[in-house]
Amino acid sequence: MESGSSPKSLLDWLKTVPDPRSRQGRGYPLWGLLVMLMLGALHGEGSLRGMWMWAVKHWPELYERLGLLGNPHAPVYSTVWEVLSRLDASRLEEVVTDWVNSWAAVGSVSIDGKMLRGSARGSEECAALEVVTAAGQDLRVVLGQGAVGAEGELHAAVQLVKGLPLQGKVVTADAGLLHRELVNAVLEQGGDYVGLIKGNEADVKQLVDDWIDPQISPPGVGTACGSCPLE
């Protein structure tokens, strides 16, 4: 039970994820399966089978605490695989994102593009998966993630931002993503933005330096290198 002002737990949020199975085939509740896999991931397992094996090993400690009464034996791997293969992954991601965003501590969000490590699996024909990620800087957690498709990284970033509650939050993005479309999406969601210019955007950095230098150090009589001495 939760108090009137306390945020819901992750378990409460996971109970809202639609179960793809018929009611007759739910020997294990979906939220219970998801939690056991998440616990396996938090303990260092990086594959579905590894997460399942971790849960099987620790099942006596899990099933009562997770309210899985009547299930003294862990589910077989095929059950877990079948449920996950039919699960609405986008809905699960939305639920986890909503849970994270329910924390008052999320004050600033960074938007960044990256290649997922190991997604190419060493194949020249299989390109690495490129994604755009929104991360909460204060809590150091991922708030949302979207794959980059044919429309490009900027389009993926805009779509990601449109799905985030940004009221009262500051969004940071490097110069490669800080285009008008992204800025408008941030403002429409109620957020503010800050642009970051790094060394990999040398042309943009030079343009900004050329623009801002006279504003800070205007040239004057008797000055060297275009800077005025302090008086």
N, C-alpha and C positions, 0 to 999 in steps of 0.2 A: 504494500500500500504506500502511496505517496502522499505527502502533505500538500496543502493548497499551493505552497510556493516552491516546493522542491521539483526540480526537473525529473522527467521520467528516466528510468535506467535504460541502458542499451537493450536489456532483455524485454522491457516493455515495448520498445520501438520495434524489435524484431518480430514480436507477435502480430504486428500489422502487415507483415509481408505476405502477399497471397500465396497459398500453397497450391502448386500445380497438380497435386494428386487428387483423386476422388476421395470422398470421406471414408470409403471402405479400405483404402490403402494407406492409412496413416497410423501405422503401428508406433511410429516415433514422430512427435510433433516437429514441424519444420524449424521452429525457433530453437528447439533442443539440438537438432542436427547442426544448425548454423553456429550456435554457441560452442559446441564441442570442437568444430573445425577451427573457429577463431582462437580458441584456447591452444590448440595444437600449433597454429601459426605463431602465436605469441611466445610459444616455447621453442621457436626456431625451426619449425617444419616449413618447407617451402613448396611442397607438392600436396595434391589432394590425398594421395595414398599415405604420405608421411603424416599428415594431420589426422587421418583416420586411424593409423596405427598407434599414434600417441593417445588418441581417445580410447581405443580398445585397452591399452595398457593401464590407463587410469580410470576406466569405467566404474569400478567400485567406489571411487571417490567422487564421481561426477553425477551418477544418475539420480541419487537422492537429493543432492544439493540443487540440481537443475529441475527438480520436480518431475522427473521421468519415472515416477513410481509405476511398478508393474513391468518395468523393462530391466531386469537384472542382468541381461546380456546385451552387449553393444550391437548395433546394427552391422550387417555384413557390408563389405565394400561396395557390392553391386547396388545395394539400396541407396547408399550415399551418392554414388556416381549417377544413378538414374535421376534422383531428385535434383541434383545440381545441374544436370544437363537440360532439365526442363524448367529450371528456375528463371524468372524474369530478373536478369542481372541488373538491368537499369533501375528497376523498382527497388531492389536491395540497396543499390548505391544511393538512391534518393533517400531511403530511410536512414541509412548510416549518416549521410550528409546532414539531414534534418536533426538527427541526434546531436551531432557535433555542434551544429549551429545553435542548438538550444542552450549551449553553455555561454554564460554572460562574458566569459573571459576572452572570447574571440573578438579581438579589436582590430587587427590588421591582417590583410590577405595578400599573398604574393602569387602572381600568375607567371608561369614559366613553362617553356617547352623543353622536352627531353626525349631521348631514345631509351626505351626500356631495356635494361641490361639482360642479355641472354635471349631476347625475343627472336633474334635471327637464327639461333641454334646452329651457327656455323655454316649455313647454307647460302651460297651466292644468289640463288634464285629467291630466297626468302628474306626480304628486307626487314630490318629491325623495326619494331612497332614504335611509331612516333606518337607521343601524347602531349596534351597540355594539362597541367596540374594547377589546382588552386590549393594553397596551403595556408593554414593559420599560423602566423609567425609567433604569436604569443605562446600557443600550446604546442607548436611543432607537430601538427597533425594535418593530414590531407583532407580537405573539405570536399573536393570533387576532382574528377579526372575525365577527360574526353579524348578519344582517338582522333588523330589528324587524318582527314580523308583527302579526296581529290581537290576540295575547295581550299585547302591550305591551312597553315597554323593559325592565322589570324581569325579565320571563320570559326575554327574549333574553339578558340579562346573566347570569342564573342558569345557563342552558344553556351559555353560553360558559365560565363558571367551572368547570363540571363537567367540561369537556374539557381543563383545564389542570393540569399537575403543579405544585402549589403548595407542596410540602414545603419548609419553611425559608424561604419567601418571605412578604413583607408586601404585602397588597393594599390599595390606596386607592380610595375611591369617594366621590363627593359625596353630599350628604344625599338627593338625589332617588333614588338607587339603593341606599342603605344601609338596606335593609329586612331583616327577620328571615330571609327566604328566601335572600337573597344571603349574609348572614353565615353561615348554616348550611352553605351550599354551599362557602364558603371554608374553613371549619373542617373539613368532611368531606374536603377535598382536602389537608389538612395545613398550611394556611397560617394567617396571622394577618391582622388587618385594622385599618385606620385610617380614620375618617370625616372628610371635609372639608366644612366648611360655608362657602359663599360668599355673596356679596351677593344672588345670584338666589334664595336660599332664605331670604328675610327673616324669615318667620314662624318657621321652625325655629331660625334664629340667635337670635331674640329669646327663644324658650323656653329655649334652652341658656344664654344670658346670664343670664336670670332665675334659673335653677337654680344656676349656678356662681358667680355674684357673691357670695352670702353665704358660700360655702365659702372664698373667697379673702380677702374683706374683710368679716368679720362686724361688724355694727353694735355700737357700744359707747358708754358714757357719755362725753359731751363730744366726740364725733366728728362731723365734718361729712360729708354725702353718704354716710353709712353706712360710712365706712372708718376703721380704727384707725390712729393715728399709730405710727410705728416707735419703739421705745425702745432 
